[in-house]
Amino acid sequence: MPSIQEPLHFKPEEPKVVVAQNEKMVDVQDKEVTMEGLCSVAAYDLWTPLSVPGQRPKPRYKHGAAVVQEKMYVFGGNHNGRYLGDIQVLDFKSLSWSKLEAKIQSESSESAEPVLVAPCAGHSLIPSGNKVLSLAGHTREHTESLSVKEFDPQTCTWSILRTYGKSPSSRGGQSVTRIGDTLVVFGGEGDGRSLLNDLHVLDLETMTWDEFESTGTPPSPRSEHAAACYADRYLLIFGGGSHSTCFSDLYLLDMQTMEWSRPEQHGIIPEPRAGHAGVTVGDNWVITGGGNSKKGVPETLVLNMSTLVWSVVTSFEGRAPPTSENNKGGDISKTLVQAVKREKNQVEEKLEQEKLQSFHLKKELADVENKNAELTKELQSVRDQLSDEATRASKLEDEVSEIQQRLQKMQTLEKEFELLRSERGGGSDKSGSGSNKRPGSVGFRRWYGDDES
């Protein structure tokens, strides 16, 4: 990024009014202007309400807006906790509102009947030639990957674009910034209210997703932040919030080196904020709206991106915050009520989910307890069988011991018997070795010879 120059505070010019006459903008120094053209637009140093004919859109927040050919297209958003799917158009020439009946063509076949586009909030609208791209956003039906839709104002038709590569996970509250022929997606809130700080790049020529590895310290996970491009090379991230706090930090990503840095800021110190809006005008990045846990932020800021100097352009001085924070056009209490209702709806939905999950868990627990009781009975039966087997084994051991004792006695008797046999056999052989007499007479003499003598 260009080296930071000596801090130059933004000095507002003399107040002036810009008057639209015959589709041309004319500068007028005197604020007391008689309106003879289509409309008058107040100077940059204060906010001026405009008289806009036509039926105004419903109050909303987390909607998307994009300007194409002198018309601003507003799509979707959240109204009292309900997602919207309408398209409202503000014609800058006539400063009048109108509503488009847009539909989306089914993917099943070209001849299929068109269907209404799904309502969503927290998405991003990006002008692309004469069309508008819508990326990401929260819907009632959760999806795994980030969706990319295209709206054609000529045919008033939505179409779902096919992308290639690894698509980012679904999310809302992210920033989408156009840098050259690419769209850079950063952060947001994913499913389960998980905060993200990942970086994805969509090549608009090939419609291919890339997830780049970066160096340095990236911004912490966040949503509802603002992002801008400077010099077709640098991505700036400002503010945003987590579930517990809002930020006022500024980060810079060099898209050529893919290195994150946190540059030194000059001038006033911005208040933490989330839900703010930003637009670049030359080297200036104008930030308006938003708020934090304490209040809606009243001042409109400008950051000179070449010098990184913050200045206050205008402040409401105690009046209602800008419409990006005040969802009903000026009453912060209504905004808080809507936020509470939204949180209440989310809590009720989660409570129903928890009740359903608790019911399933109780049923599973009852099944487990029944199975455990059956297993306990089987275990007791096995234990009884083991006890009987142990008793039988003890008896068998006693019998085996008794048999072993008998075997030992038999072995002793057998040895004695063998000894007797050997003794008897040995005497007969000795007496008959020197005589030719019959064995019977020899034995007889041995036992009775003494008596005869």
Solvent accessible surface area in square Angstrom, and as a share of the most:
residue,aa,sasa,rsa
1,M,64,0.28
2,P,68,0.43
3,S,95,0.61
4,I,70,0.36
5,Q,101,0.45
6,E,138,0.62
7,P,50,0.32
8,L,107,0.53
9,H,113,0.50
10,F,69,0.29
11,K,167,0.71
12,P,73,0.46
13,E,115,0.52
14,E,133,0.59
15,P,57,0.36
16,K,43,0.18
17,V,14,0.08
18,V,31,0.18
19,V,4,0.02
20,A,13,0.10
21,Q,67,0.30
22,N,136,0.70
23,E,123,0.55
24,K,144,0.61
25,M,118,0.53
26,V,65,0.37
27,D,88,0.45
28,V,44,0.25
29,Q,127,0.56
30,D,87,0.45
31,K,88,0.37
32,E,152,0.68
33,V,50,0.29
34,T,108,0.63
35,M,107,0.48
36,E,137,0.62
37,G,28,0.27
38,L,99,0.49
39,C,12,0.07
40,S,35,0.22
41,V,56,0.32
42,A,25,0.19
43,A,7,0.05
44,Y,75,0.28
45,D,32,0.17
46,L,71,0.35
47,W,125,0.44
48,T,60,0.35
49,P,127,0.80
50,L,64,0.32
51,S,102,0.66
52,V,26,0.15
53,P,79,0.49
54,G,50,0.48
55,Q,161,0.71
56,R,166,0.61
57,P,29,0.18
58,K,117,0.49
59,P,58,0.36
60,R,18,0.07
61,Y,16,0.06
62,K,79,0.33
63,H,73,0.33
64,G,5,0.05
65,A,50,0.38
66,A,5,0.04
67,V,76,0.44
68,V,7,0.04
69,Q,118,0.53
70,E,90,0.41
71,K,77,0.33
72,M,45,0.20
73,Y,17,0.06
74,V,11,0.06
75,F,2,0.01
76,G,0,0.00
77,G,0,0.00
78,N,8,0.04
79,H,37,0.16
80,N,49,0.25
81,G,10,0.09
82,R,171,0.62
83,Y,52,0.20
84,L,21,0.10
85,G,25,0.24
86,D,27,0.14
87,I,3,0.02
88,Q,13,0.06
89,V,7,0.04
90,L,18,0.09
91,D,33,0.17
92,F,81,0.34
93,K,93,0.39
94,S,54,0.35
95,L,13,0.07
96,S,33,0.21
97,W,45,0.16
98,S,59,0.38
99,K,117,0.50
100,L,48,0.24
101,E,130,0.58
102,A,11,0.08
103,K,89,0.38
104,I,15,0.07
105,Q,62,0.27
106,S,35,0.22
107,E,132,0.59
108,S,97,0.62
109,S,53,0.34
110,E,169,0.76
111,S,104,0.67
112,A,27,0.21
113,E,138,0.62
114,P,54,0.34
115,V,81,0.46
116,L,132,0.65
117,V,11,0.06
118,A,60,0.46
119,P,60,0.38
120,C,1,0.01
121,A,3,0.02
122,G,7,0.06
123,H,12,0.05
124,S,15,0.09
125,L,13,0.07
126,I,21,0.11
127,P,57,0.36
128,S,32,0.21
129,G,68,0.66
130,N,85,0.44
131,K,74,0.31
132,V,3,0.01
133,L,6,0.03
134,S,0,0.00
135,L,0,0.00
136,A,7,0.05
137,G,14,0.13
138,H,46,0.21
139,T,37,0.21
140,R,141,0.52
141,E,140,0.63
142,H,146,0.65
143,T,77,0.45
144,E,157,0.70
145,S,53,0.34
146,L,8,0.04
147,S,50,0.32
148,V,4,0.02
149,K,23,0.10
150,E,36,0.16
151,F,2,0.01
152,D,28,0.15
153,P,27,0.17
154,Q,141,0.63
155,T,88,0.51
156,C,32,0.19
157,T,39,0.23
158,W,2,0.01
159,S,41,0.26
160,I,84,0.43
161,L,46,0.23
162,R,186,0.68
163,T,36,0.21
164,Y,110,0.42
165,G,57,0.55
166,K,157,0.66
167,S,33,0.21
168,P,2,0.01
169,S,56,0.36
170,S,14,0.09
171,R,1,0.00
172,G,2,0.01
173,G,8,0.08
174,Q,13,0.06
175,S,10,0.07
176,V,17,0.10
177,T,14,0.08
178,R,95,0.35
179,I,14,0.07
180,G,39,0.38
181,D,74,0.38
182,T,34,0.20
183,L,0,0.00
184,V,1,0.01
185,V,0,0.00
186,F,1,0.00
187,G,0,0.00
188,G,0,0.00
189,E,40,0.18
190,G,6,0.05
191,D,77,0.40
192,G,79,0.76
193,R,92,0.33
194,S,53,0.34
195,L,36,0.18
196,L,37,0.18
197,N,49,0.25
198,D,39,0.20
199,L,11,0.06
200,H,8,0.04
201,V,10,0.06
202,L,0,0.00
203,D,45,0.23
204,L,33,0.16
205,E,134,0.60
206,T,79,0.46
207,M,33,0.15
208,T,39,0.23
209,W,5,0.02
210,D,65,0.34
211,E,90,0.41
212,F,87,0.36
213,E,158,0.71
214,S,43,0.28
215,T,85,0.49
216,G,51,0.49
217,T,102,0.59
218,P,48,0.30
219,P,0,0.00
220,S,48,0.31
221,P,57,0.36
222,R,0,0.00
223,S,11,0.07
224,E,48,0.22
225,H,14,0.06
226,A,8,0.06
227,A,25,0.19
228,A,4,0.03
229,C,28,0.17
230,Y,23,0.09
231,A,68,0.53
232,D,103,0.53
233,R,71,0.26
234,Y,10,0.04
235,L,2,0.01
236,L,0,0.00
237,I,0,0.00
238,F,0,0.00
239,G,0,0.00
240,G,0,0.00
241,G,6,0.06
242,S,36,0.23
243,H,99,0.44
244,S,102,0.66
245,T,64,0.37
246,C,31,0.18
247,F,41,0.17
248,S,33,0.21
249,D,15,0.08
250,L,0,0.00
251,Y,17,0.07
252,L,11,0.06
253,L,0,0.00
254,D,17,0.09
255,M,37,0.17
256,Q,130,0.58
257,T,81,0.47
258,M,24,0.11
259,E,88,0.39
260,W,9,0.03
261,S,51,0.33
262,R,152,0.56
263,P,25,0.16
264,E,120,0.54
265,Q,56,0.25
266,H,40,0.18
267,G,35,0.33
268,I,66,0.33
269,I,155,0.79
270,P,8,0.05
271,E,54,0.24
272,P,56,0.35
273,R,0,0.00
274,A,20,0.15
275,G,28,0.26
276,H,14,0.06
277,A,49,0.38
278,G,39,0.37
279,V,91,0.52
280,T,59,0.34
281,V,96,0.55
282,G,69,0.66
283,D,67,0.35
284,N,37,0.19
285,W,1,0.00
286,V,38,0.22
287,I,0,0.00
288,T,24,0.14
289,G,0,0.00
290,G,0,0.00
291,G,6,0.06
292,N,33,0.17
293,S,109,0.70
294,K,185,0.78
295,K,100,0.42
296,G,10,0.10
297,V,0,0.00
298,P,27,0.17
299,E,22,0.10
300,T,5,0.03
301,L,0,0.00
302,V,3,0.02
303,L,0,0.00
304,N,39,0.20
305,M,2,0.01
306,S,19,0.13
307,T,3,0.02
308,L,1,0.01
309,V,2,0.01
310,W,0,0.00
311,S,8,0.05
312,V,65,0.37
313,V,22,0.13
314,T,18,0.11
315,S,45,0.29
316,F,30,0.12
317,E,153,0.69
318,G,76,0.73
319,R,166,0.61
320,A,33,0.26
321,P,16,0.10
322,P,12,0.08
323,T,98,0.57
324,S,41,0.27
325,E,32,0.14
326,N,1,0.00
327,N,16,0.08
328,K,81,0.34
329,G,60,0.58
330,G,28,0.27
331,D,54,0.28
332,I,64,0.33
333,S,55,0.35
334,K,97,0.41
335,T,11,0.07
336,L,109,0.54
337,V,77,0.44
338,Q,6,0.02
339,A,27,0.21
340,V,100,0.57
341,K,99,0.42
342,R,44,0.16
343,E,74,0.33
344,K,117,0.50
345,N,55,0.28
346,Q,67,0.30
347,V,91,0.52
348,E,79,0.35
349,E,83,0.37
350,K,98,0.42
351,L,90,0.45
352,E,106,0.47
353,Q,119,0.53
354,E,102,0.46
355,K,113,0.48
356,L,107,0.53
357,Q,99,0.44
358,S,45,0.29
359,F,125,0.52
360,H,86,0.39
361,L,98,0.49
362,K,138,0.58
363,K,121,0.51
364,E,101,0.45
365,L,102,0.51
366,A,46,0.35
367,D,81,0.42
368,V,93,0.54
369,E,100,0.45
370,N,93,0.48
371,K,130,0.55
372,N,89,0.46
373,A,51,0.40
374,E,105,0.47
375,L,94,0.47
376,T,74,0.43
377,K,152,0.65
378,E,104,0.47
379,L,87,0.43
380,Q,90,0.40
381,S,53,0.34
382,V,71,0.41
383,R,137,0.50
384,D,74,0.38
385,Q,109,0.49
386,L,110,0.55
387,S,65,0.42
388,D,87,0.45
389,E,90,0.40
390,A,61,0.47
391,T,72,0.42
392,R,145,0.53
393,A,45,0.35
394,S,55,0.36
395,K,125,0.53
396,L,97,0.48
397,E,119,0.53
398,D,95,0.49
399,E,93,0.42
400,V,76,0.44
401,S,49,0.32
402,E,85,0.38
403,I,90,0.46
404,Q,99,0.44
405,Q,105,0.47
406,R,143,0.52
407,L,88,0.44
408,Q,117,0.52
409,K,137,0.58
410,M,121,0.54
411,Q,106,0.47
412,T,73,0.42
413,L,113,0.56
414,E,105,0.47
415,K,147,0.62
416,E,90,0.41
417,F,113,0.47
418,E,87,0.39
419,L,107,0.53
420,L,92,0.46
421,R,139,0.51
422,S,69,0.44
423,E,105,0.47
424,R,183,0.67
425,G,36,0.35
426,G,42,0.40
427,G,20,0.19
428,S,69,0.45
429,D,107,0.56
430,K,169,0.71
431,S,52,0.34
432,G,37,0.36
433,S,96,0.62
434,G,81,0.78
435,S,46,0.30
436,N,163,0.84
437,K,102,0.43
438,R,184,0.67
439,P,118,0.74
440,G,57,0.55
441,S,32,0.21
442,V,27,0.16
443,G,29,0.28
444,F,109,0.45
445,R,131,0.48
446,R,142,0.52
447,W,187,0.66
448,Y,113,0.43
449,G,24,0.23
450,D,123,0.64
451,D,120,0.62
452,E,129,0.58
453,S,126,0.81
